[in-house]
């Protein structure tokens, strides 16, 4: 047996995960990964478009003065695990609108009103994970 201690190294330095205003269950695990020094990459930030159909998101976007996609993505960017978010934009217009999420996230993190909006949005749009994935699996893909 060797008496030399081996240094533990991680196999990966980033994690990619689905997380959005509807599917929030991975949040604690993402925070743990962030605290361990891992880079967090979020996919499906708009829940394959389903998040944009929530009336609460539209109501809150009007309150903040932004588009629904910018608010949904901004809410992810404002999470304490400091994620990078893949927008999924397929047109120039979608990309332009998605880029507004950066300034929206700053509002959500930087003001008391923004923090209240973020909490309300996340609390009221959250789905049970089982229901989220059941709906997602029923989507028609083209």
PyMOL commands that set and color helices and strands:
alter all, ss='L'
color gray80, all
select helices_A, chain A and resi 27-35+47-53+55-64+68-77+92-99+101-110+112-125+129-137
alter helices_A, ss='H'
color red, helices_A
select strands_A, chain A and resi 14-18+39-43+84-85
alter strands_A, ss='S'
color yellow, strands_A
deselect
rebuild
show_as cartoon
